[in-house]
Amino acid sequence: MGAVPVLVVEIHVPLLPAPNLPEGAYPFAWIEEIEDFLSDLEGQGDVEVFDDGEEHEDAYVFFVAGAGEEELLAVASHVATWDAVPAGTFAVVSDDGAEEFGLGRRVALPLPAA
């Protein structure tokens, strides 16, 4: 019997410059901000950074695991609400057996308020 798949939520952020940047500012500072945020959550034991983020097509993709779907989607939704994060961010609910990014269930972000 095979191993149980690990739930992974992919956070797809359009690879666009942050809005309202001062002249000369690094346009993708949100990448490091999201990485720091996810790393902090991992340090607190809330989620696991499943893999390093990377460019995929026209997005930068972050991977979180180590919690239930609701918790992981809440993390993704929180990131999507940041002013520096480009509009159009979405999540994909997948697992560690997926052969490619984006093959799971797509979830619009931010999530509607409960």
C-alpha positions, 0 to 999 in steps of 0.5 A: 500500500502506498504512502498517503499523499500530502496535501499541498496548497500552491499560492500562485501570484502573478509575476507583476511589479507591486503597485505604487512603487517608488522609482527605482524600487525592486518591483518584486519585493513581495516575493521575499515578504511572502517567503519571510511570512511563510518561514515565520509560520513554519517556525511557529509550527503552523504550516510547512513550507513544502518546497522553495517558491519558483517561477512558473509560466506568468506567476511565482508559486509558493508551496505550503503544507503541514496543516488542513486545507482550511488552514492552508487556504487561510494562509494563502488568502491572507497573503492575497490581501496584502497591498504589495501582492498583485491582484489575481493571486489564486490557490491550487489545492493539490498533493505531493504526487502531482506531476505539475503545478496547477493541476489541482482544484483552483481556489479564487483568493482572497476567500470570502469572509466567513 
